[in-house]
Amino acid sequence: MAVENSMSQMSLPINPNPHLLNSNSFIKDTPRSRTEILENAIKTLFVSNFRSLKERALITETKKNEDSDNFVDCFIAAFRMYSEPSAIFFYIRNAFFDPASYISCPTEEDFLKFRDSILRILYNWIRLYFYRDFKGKKPLFFELVDFLSTHELKDFSIANEVKLLIIRSHKNKFRITIKNIPLIKSSSGRNSIRGMNTRSQEADSPLRKPNLMDSFSLQNISSMSSSSIRSRVRLEDLSMTDLAEQMTLEEYKYFAAVKSTDLIGLSWRKDSQSPVTTMINQFNLVSFWVASDLVFIQNIEDRTNCLKKFINLAKKLHMIGNYSSMMQILAGLNNVAIQRLQKTWAGLNPKYKLIFDELDELMETKHNFKRYREAIQKRPLPILPYFGIYTRDLTFIEEGNIDQPNKVNLEKIQLVGNILLEINRCQQVKFNFTNRTFMEQFLKSKRNFTDETIYNQSLIIEPKETLQVNI
């Protein structure tokens, strides 16, 4: 991804002291209209030496347009680059109780609309990152409850939505009773949530009965070692649909464990225990498993059949939206040691070669993974994205936009924030598949060798053809 080196940066203090907030940060001249108020505030924002990063989000939120809404969401996702949740919550609360410190509000209507916009920022924050920023942080959680219990919030319908959102998130997660935050009844007498989908986000998927392989596993799996599983069970013995679903369950566990703090500042490079590092290791493990399995099959017909199975597995993964594991399979098949097996590929049914080519084209790096990026934007959740694109993009952004001391790069926040929002979106909906114990053990028994060993074995099963020269 091409990233500009020259990014606009503002002289904002990192982790500013909330008590040093300057009430004269904005021009206090009274403009002729609300639109001029907002434009004046935003214009002042870019030319003034602001003391709070959060003020940037507060002002843009009031200018209801697509760009500003996106920036607020990006800010919520990426503010941890420069500040802590407790400091950001202080600014939100302070802006609600003292709007005059942030923006001129010459009329009662402007005053109320600004307050409403502040609560909408809080709503988006709770919607996106409630568990990350409030779960386990009881003082901050109680501050949030106290804020929502204040009398001034009773006239704002969005405040009711915030409360209901917390109660829904709170249920079965905290053993804390939320008191003194009465819900506002609608005219129908119900607590309605405007703009919220009350249906479960988990994808509906019928649960299939265990197959014969599952029954075998339940009886024997406890006594079988990894080597025993490998010797007794071949890939062609398994259902590719079941295997794809089990791989998806395993991969989703790794993916769901990734937090925004694991990505900001390329922090995974410094932590061998990072969930991001785990995902990178898992990618290599699966791709080497694919290549290893193929080169250690001596019979060419069996090898071609195994190749067909892996292509079919990649297709099944694509069908259920697991691009991560699909890319791992494709990486194994694109290993130079596998690609050189011309006799093996020649025996493949053209139908499977076409499937492989189509999936390979989907994930090609041409135009910065253009086809893949377009595909996941159109596809409904659940999705397991190819994580390597995120680490690649974040690396380009970080290395192309070095932070200057005591300055905050607003465009960098937007670039990083968009990536974090995309990851968070995909983490929200789980795959509703049945866990199969035998499949789980089979995946854990995968063998894989080094590139050198795989290539040398490839030369054994299909030696290089020597060119004979007649003298």
C-alpha positions as CSV (number, residue, x, y, z in Angstrom):
1,M,0.0,0.0,0.0
2,A,1.4,3.3,-1.0
3,V,1.6,5.7,2.0
4,E,2.6,9.3,1.7
5,N,5.7,10.3,3.7
6,S,4.6,13.8,4.3
7,M,1.7,13.6,6.8
8,S,0.1,16.5,8.6
9,Q,1.0,16.5,12.2
10,M,-0.3,18.7,15.0
11,S,1.6,19.8,18.1
12,L,-0.6,18.0,20.6
13,P,0.9,16.8,23.9
14,I,1.0,13.1,24.3
15,N,-1.2,11.9,27.3
16,P,-2.1,15.5,28.2
17,N,-3.1,16.4,31.7
18,P,-6.9,16.9,31.7
19,H,-6.7,19.7,34.3
20,L,-4.6,21.8,31.9
21,L,-7.5,22.0,29.4
22,N,-7.5,25.5,27.9
23,S,-11.0,27.0,27.6
24,N,-9.7,29.5,25.0
25,S,-8.5,26.8,22.6
26,F,-11.3,27.9,20.2
27,I,-12.0,31.4,18.8
28,K,-14.9,32.8,20.8
29,D,-16.3,35.1,18.2
30,T,-20.0,34.5,17.6
31,P,-20.5,33.5,14.0
32,R,-23.8,34.1,12.1
33,S,-24.9,30.4,11.9
34,R,-24.3,27.0,13.4
35,T,-22.5,25.9,10.3
36,E,-20.1,28.8,10.7
37,I,-19.6,27.8,14.3
38,L,-18.6,24.4,13.3
39,E,-16.4,25.5,10.4
40,N,-14.8,28.1,12.6
41,A,-14.1,25.5,15.3
42,I,-12.6,23.0,12.8
43,K,-10.5,25.7,11.2
44,T,-9.2,26.8,14.5
45,L,-8.5,23.2,15.4
46,F,-5.9,22.8,12.6
47,V,-4.1,26.1,13.3
48,S,-4.1,26.1,17.1
49,N,-1.7,24.3,19.4
50,F,-4.4,22.1,20.9
51,R,-3.9,20.4,24.3
52,S,-6.2,17.4,23.7
53,L,-6.3,14.8,21.0
54,K,-9.8,14.0,21.9
55,E,-11.0,17.5,21.1
56,R,-10.2,16.7,17.4
57,A,-12.8,13.9,17.5
58,L,-15.3,15.9,19.5
59,I,-15.4,18.7,17.0
60,T,-15.5,16.6,13.9
61,E,-18.3,14.5,15.3
62,T,-20.5,17.6,15.4
63,K,-19.9,18.2,11.7
64,K,-22.2,15.4,10.6
65,N,-20.6,14.1,7.4
66,E,-19.1,10.8,6.3
67,D,-15.5,11.9,6.7
68,S,-15.9,13.2,10.2
69,D,-17.9,10.1,11.3
70,N,-15.1,7.9,9.9
71,F,-12.5,9.9,11.8
72,V,-14.3,9.5,15.1
73,D,-14.5,5.7,14.6
74,C,-10.8,5.7,13.6
75,F,-9.9,7.7,16.7
76,I,-11.8,5.3,19.0
77,A,-9.9,2.5,17.4
78,A,-6.4,4.0,17.5
79,F,-6.3,6.6,20.3
80,R,-4.2,4.1,22.3
81,M,-1.3,5.3,20.2
82,Y,-1.2,8.4,22.3
83,S,-3.5,8.1,25.3
84,E,-5.3,5.9,27.8
85,P,-9.1,5.1,28.0
86,S,-9.4,6.8,31.4
87,A,-8.1,10.1,29.9
88,I,-10.3,9.9,26.9
89,F,-13.4,9.2,29.1
90,F,-12.5,12.3,31.1
91,Y,-12.6,14.5,28.0
92,I,-16.0,13.0,26.9
93,R,-17.5,13.7,30.3
94,N,-15.9,17.1,30.6
95,A,-17.2,18.1,27.1
96,F,-20.7,17.1,28.1
97,F,-20.8,19.1,31.3
98,D,-18.8,22.0,30.0
99,P,-19.4,22.5,26.2
100,A,-18.3,26.1,26.4
101,S,-14.7,24.9,26.9
102,Y,-14.8,23.2,23.5
103,I,-17.1,25.1,21.2
104,S,-19.2,28.3,21.2
105,C,-22.9,27.5,21.7
106,P,-24.8,30.7,21.3
107,T,-28.2,29.0,21.3
108,E,-29.9,26.4,23.5
109,E,-30.4,24.3,20.4
110,D,-26.6,24.3,19.6
111,F,-25.9,23.5,23.2
112,L,-28.1,20.4,23.2
113,K,-26.9,19.2,19.8
114,F,-23.3,19.4,20.9
115,R,-24.1,17.4,24.0
116,D,-26.0,14.9,21.9
117,S,-22.9,14.5,19.6
118,I,-20.7,13.8,22.7
119,L,-23.0,11.0,23.8
120,R,-22.9,9.5,20.3
121,I,-19.1,9.4,20.5
122,L,-19.5,7.5,23.8
123,Y,-22.1,5.2,22.2
124,N,-19.7,4.3,19.3
125,W,-16.9,3.7,21.8
126,I,-19.0,1.3,23.9
127,R,-20.3,-0.4,20.8
128,L,-16.8,-1.0,19.4
129,Y,-14.6,-1.5,22.4
130,F,-16.6,-2.0,25.6
131,Y,-14.9,-5.2,26.7
132,R,-11.5,-4.0,25.7
133,D,-11.6,-0.7,27.5
134,F,-14.0,-1.2,30.4
135,K,-14.1,-4.9,31.1
136,G,-11.9,-5.7,34.1
137,K,-11.3,-2.0,34.7
138,K,-13.8,-1.5,37.4
139,P,-13.0,2.1,38.5
140,L,-13.5,3.2,34.9
141,F,-16.7,1.1,34.6
142,F,-18.1,2.6,37.7
143,E,-17.2,6.1,36.5
144,L,-19.2,5.3,33.3
145,V,-22.2,4.2,35.3
146,D,-22.0,7.3,37.5
147,F,-21.9,9.5,34.5
148,L,-24.9,7.8,32.9
149,S,-26.8,8.2,36.2
150,T,-26.7,12.0,36.1
151,H,-29.9,14.0,35.8
152,E,-28.7,16.0,32.8
153,L,-28.8,12.9,30.6
154,K,-32.6,12.3,31.0
155,D,-33.5,14.5,28.0
156,F,-31.3,12.7,25.5
157,S,-32.6,9.6,23.7
158,I,-29.1,8.6,22.7
159,A,-28.3,8.3,26.4
160,N,-31.0,5.6,26.7
161,E,-29.4,3.7,23.8
162,V,-26.0,3.9,25.6
163,K,-27.5,2.4,28.8
164,L,-29.2,-0.4,26.9
165,L,-26.1,-1.1,25.0
166,I,-24.1,-1.5,28.3
167,I,-26.8,-3.6,29.8
168,R,-26.7,-6.0,26.8
169,S,-22.9,-6.1,26.9
170,H,-23.0,-6.4,30.7
171,K,-25.3,-9.4,30.8
172,N,-23.5,-12.6,31.8
173,K,-20.1,-10.8,31.6
174,F,-20.0,-8.8,34.9
175,R,-21.4,-9.6,38.3
176,I,-22.1,-6.0,39.0
177,T,-25.5,-4.6,39.4
178,I,-26.1,-1.5,37.3
179,K,-28.3,0.7,39.4
180,N,-29.6,4.2,39.1
181,I,-29.5,4.4,35.4
182,P,-33.3,4.3,34.6
183,L,-34.2,3.7,31.1
184,I,-36.4,6.1,29.2
185,K,-39.7,4.5,28.2
186,S,-40.9,5.1,24.6
187,S,-44.5,5.9,23.8
188,S,-45.1,2.2,23.3
189,G,-43.8,1.5,26.8
190,R,-40.8,-0.5,25.5
191,N,-37.1,0.2,25.8
192,S,-36.3,0.4,22.1
193,I,-32.8,0.7,20.7
194,R,-32.7,2.9,17.7
195,G,-30.4,1.7,15.0
196,M,-29.4,-1.5,16.7
197,N,-29.9,-5.0,15.5
198,T,-31.3,-7.0,18.4
199,R,-30.8,-10.4,16.7
200,S,-27.8,-12.5,17.6
201,Q,-24.8,-11.6,15.5
202,E,-23.6,-15.2,15.3
203,A,-24.2,-16.8,11.9
204,D,-27.1,-19.3,11.8
205,S,-25.7,-22.6,10.7
206,P,-27.4,-26.0,11.0
207,L,-25.5,-28.5,13.2
208,R,-24.8,-31.7,11.4
209,K,-24.7,-35.1,13.1
210,P,-21.3,-36.6,13.8
211,N,-20.0,-38.7,11.0
212,L,-18.3,-42.1,11.3
213,M,-14.9,-40.5,11.7
214,D,-16.2,-38.5,14.7
215,S,-17.5,-41.7,16.3
216,F,-14.1,-43.4,15.8
217,S,-12.4,-40.4,17.4
218,L,-14.5,-40.3,20.5
219,Q,-13.7,-43.9,21.3
220,N,-10.0,-43.9,20.4
221,I,-8.6,-40.4,20.4
222,S,-7.4,-40.4,24.0
223,S,-5.1,-43.3,23.3
224,M,-3.7,-42.1,20.0
225,S,-0.4,-40.2,19.7
226,S,0.3,-37.7,16.9
227,S,2.5,-40.1,15.0
228,S,-0.3,-42.8,15.3
229,I,-2.9,-40.4,13.9
230,R,-0.6,-39.6,11.0
231,S,0.1,-43.2,10.3
232,R,-3.6,-44.3,10.5
233,V,-5.4,-41.4,9.0
234,R,-4.8,-39.9,5.6
235,L,-6.1,-36.6,4.2
236,E,-8.3,-38.5,1.7
237,D,-10.1,-40.3,4.6
238,L,-11.5,-37.0,5.9
239,S,-14.4,-34.8,4.8
240,M,-13.0,-31.6,3.5
241,T,-16.1,-29.7,4.7
242,D,-15.6,-31.0,8.2
243,L,-11.8,-30.2,8.1
244,A,-12.4,-26.7,6.7
245,E,-14.9,-26.0,9.6
246,Q,-12.5,-27.3,12.2
247,M,-9.6,-25.2,10.8
248,T,-11.9,-22.2,10.9
249,L,-12.7,-22.8,14.6
250,E,-9.0,-23.1,15.4
251,E,-8.0,-20.1,13.3
252,Y,-10.8,-17.9,14.7
253,K,-9.5,-18.5,18.3
254,Y,-6.2,-17.0,17.3
255,F,-7.8,-14.2,15.4
256,A,-10.2,-13.2,18.2
257,A,-7.4,-13.0,20.7
258,V,-5.7,-10.1,18.8
259,K,-6.2,-6.7,20.5
260,S,-5.5,-3.3,19.0
261,T,-2.6,-2.9,21.5
262,D,-1.0,-5.9,19.9
263,L,-0.8,-4.0,16.6
264,I,-0.2,-0.4,17.4
265,G,3.5,0.6,16.9
266,L,4.2,-2.9,15.4
267,S,4.4,-4.2,19.0
268,W,4.2,-7.8,17.9
269,R,7.7,-7.6,16.7
270,K,8.9,-7.1,20.2
271,D,6.8,-9.8,21.8
272,S,7.2,-13.5,20.9
273,Q,4.1,-14.3,22.9
274,S,1.9,-11.8,21.0
275,P,-1.4,-13.2,19.5
276,V,-0.1,-11.7,16.2
277,T,3.1,-13.8,16.4
278,T,0.9,-16.8,17.1
279,M,-1.1,-16.1,13.9
280,I,2.2,-15.7,11.9
281,N,3.5,-19.0,13.3
282,Q,0.2,-20.7,12.5
283,F,0.4,-19.5,8.9
284,N,3.8,-21.0,8.5
285,L,2.8,-24.2,10.2
286,V,-0.1,-24.9,7.9
287,S,1.7,-23.9,4.7
288,F,4.6,-26.2,5.5
289,W,2.2,-29.0,6.4
290,V,0.7,-28.8,2.9
291,A,4.0,-28.9,1.2
292,S,5.4,-31.6,3.5
293,D,2.5,-33.9,3.0
294,L,2.7,-33.7,-0.7
295,V,6.4,-34.4,-1.2
296,F,6.5,-37.4,1.1
297,I,3.9,-39.3,-1.0
298,Q,5.9,-41.6,-3.3
299,N,3.1,-42.8,-5.6
300,I,2.3,-40.1,-8.2
301,E,-1.4,-41.0,-8.4
302,D,-1.8,-40.8,-4.6
303,R,0.2,-37.5,-4.7
304,T,-2.1,-36.0,-7.4
305,N,-5.2,-37.1,-5.4
306,C,-3.7,-35.4,-2.3
307,L,-3.1,-32.3,-4.4
308,K,-6.8,-32.4,-5.4
309,K,-7.8,-32.7,-1.8
310,F,-5.9,-29.7,-0.7
311,I,-7.4,-27.6,-3.6
312,N,-10.8,-28.8,-2.6
313,L,-10.0,-27.8,1.0
314,A,-9.0,-24.3,-0.1
315,K,-12.3,-24.1,-2.0
316,K,-14.3,-25.1,1.1
317,L,-12.5,-22.5,3.2
318,H,-13.3,-19.8,0.6
319,M,-16.9,-20.8,0.6
320,I,-17.3,-20.4,4.4
321,G,-15.3,-17.1,4.4
322,N,-12.0,-18.3,6.0
323,Y,-9.5,-16.4,3.8
324,S,-6.8,-16.9,6.4
325,S,-6.6,-20.7,6.2
326,M,-7.3,-20.6,2.5
327,M,-4.2,-18.4,2.0
328,Q,-2.2,-20.8,4.1
329,I,-3.2,-23.7,1.8
330,L,-2.4,-21.7,-1.3
331,A,1.0,-20.7,0.2
332,G,1.8,-24.4,0.6
333,L,0.7,-25.2,-2.9
334,N,2.7,-22.3,-4.3
335,N,5.9,-23.4,-2.6
336,V,8.6,-23.8,-5.3
337,A,9.1,-27.4,-4.3
338,I,5.4,-28.1,-5.1
339,Q,5.1,-25.9,-8.2
340,R,8.0,-27.8,-9.8
341,L,6.2,-31.1,-9.6
342,Q,5.0,-31.0,-13.2
343,K,4.0,-34.7,-13.5
344,T,1.9,-34.3,-10.4
345,W,0.1,-31.2,-11.7
346,A,-0.3,-32.8,-15.1
347,G,-2.4,-35.6,-13.7
348,L,-4.8,-33.2,-12.0
349,N,-8.3,-32.9,-13.4
350,P,-8.7,-29.6,-15.3
351,K,-11.6,-28.7,-13.0
352,Y,-9.4,-28.6,-10.0
353,K,-6.6,-26.7,-11.8
354,L,-9.2,-24.1,-12.7
355,I,-10.3,-23.8,-9.0
356,F,-6.7,-23.4,-7.9
357,D,-6.1,-20.7,-10.5
358,E,-9.2,-18.8,-9.6
359,L,-8.4,-18.8,-5.9
360,D,-4.8,-17.9,-6.6
361,E,-5.9,-14.9,-8.8
362,L,-8.2,-13.8,-6.0
363,M,-5.3,-13.6,-3.5
364,E,-2.7,-12.2,-6.0
365,T,-0.6,-9.2,-4.7
366,K,-1.2,-7.3,-7.9
367,H,-2.5,-3.8,-7.3
368,N,-2.1,-4.2,-3.5
369,F,-4.4,-7.3,-3.2
370,K,-7.2,-5.3,-5.0
371,R,-9.4,-8.3,-5.8
372,Y,-9.2,-9.7,-2.3
373,R,-9.9,-6.3,-0.6
374,E,-13.0,-5.8,-2.8
375,A,-14.2,-9.4,-2.1
376,I,-14.2,-9.1,1.7
377,Q,-15.9,-5.7,1.6
378,K,-18.8,-7.2,-0.3
379,R,-19.0,-10.4,1.7
380,P,-21.3,-10.6,4.7
381,L,-20.0,-11.7,8.1
382,P,-18.6,-14.0,9.5
383,I,-15.3,-13.6,7.8
384,L,-11.8,-14.7,8.8
385,P,-9.5,-12.3,6.9
386,Y,-6.0,-12.9,5.6
387,F,-4.1,-11.3,8.5
388,G,-0.9,-10.9,6.6
389,I,-2.4,-7.9,4.8
390,Y,-2.9,-6.1,8.1
391,T,0.7,-6.6,9.3
392,R,1.9,-5.5,5.9
393,D,-0.2,-2.4,5.8
394,L,0.6,-1.4,9.4
395,T,4.3,-1.9,8.6
396,F,4.1,0.5,5.6
397,I,2.2,3.1,7.6
398,E,4.5,2.9,10.6
399,E,7.8,3.0,8.6
400,G,6.5,5.7,6.2
401,N,5.2,8.0,8.9
402,I,7.6,8.5,11.8
403,D,6.1,10.3,14.8
404,Q,7.7,13.6,15.7
405,P,8.3,14.4,19.4
406,N,5.2,15.7,21.2
407,K,3.1,15.7,18.0
408,V,0.2,13.6,16.9
409,N,-0.1,12.5,13.3
410,L,-3.8,12.7,12.6
411,E,-3.6,11.1,9.2
412,K,-1.7,8.2,10.6
413,I,-4.4,7.8,13.2
414,Q,-7.0,7.5,10.4
415,L,-4.9,5.0,8.5
416,V,-4.2,2.8,11.5
417,G,-7.8,3.3,12.8
418,N,-9.3,2.0,9.6
419,I,-7.3,-1.2,9.8
420,L,-8.2,-1.7,13.5
421,L,-11.9,-1.1,12.7
422,E,-11.8,-3.7,9.9
423,I,-10.3,-6.2,12.3
424,N,-12.8,-5.4,15.0
425,R,-15.7,-5.8,12.5
426,C,-14.6,-9.3,11.6
427,Q,-14.0,-10.3,15.2
428,Q,-17.6,-9.5,16.1
429,V,-19.3,-12.5,14.5
430,K,-18.3,-16.0,15.3
431,F,-18.5,-19.1,13.1
432,N,-21.2,-21.5,14.4
433,F,-19.6,-24.8,13.7
434,T,-19.5,-28.0,15.7
435,N,-16.1,-28.7,17.3
436,R,-14.9,-32.2,16.2
437,T,-12.4,-33.7,18.6
438,F,-10.8,-36.0,16.1
439,M,-10.4,-33.2,13.5
440,E,-8.8,-31.1,16.2
441,Q,-6.3,-33.8,17.1
442,F,-5.6,-34.5,13.5
443,L,-4.7,-30.8,12.9
444,K,-2.5,-30.8,15.9
445,S,-0.6,-33.9,14.5
446,K,0.4,-32.1,11.4
447,R,4.0,-32.6,10.4
448,N,6.1,-30.0,8.6
449,F,9.7,-29.8,7.5
450,T,12.1,-27.0,6.5
451,D,12.1,-25.5,3.1
452,E,15.4,-27.3,2.4
453,T,14.1,-30.7,3.4
454,I,10.9,-30.2,1.4
455,Y,12.8,-29.2,-1.7
456,N,15.3,-32.0,-1.5
457,Q,12.4,-34.5,-1.1
458,S,10.7,-32.9,-4.1
459,L,13.8,-33.7,-6.2
460,I,13.7,-37.3,-5.1
461,I,10.1,-37.9,-6.1
462,E,10.4,-36.0,-9.4
463,P,14.1,-35.6,-10.3
464,K,15.3,-32.9,-12.6
465,E,15.4,-34.1,-16.2
466,T,18.9,-34.3,-17.5
467,L,19.6,-33.0,-21.0
468,Q,21.3,-35.7,-23.1
469,V,23.8,-34.4,-25.6
470,N,24.8,-36.7,-28.5
471,I,28.4,-36.3,-29.7
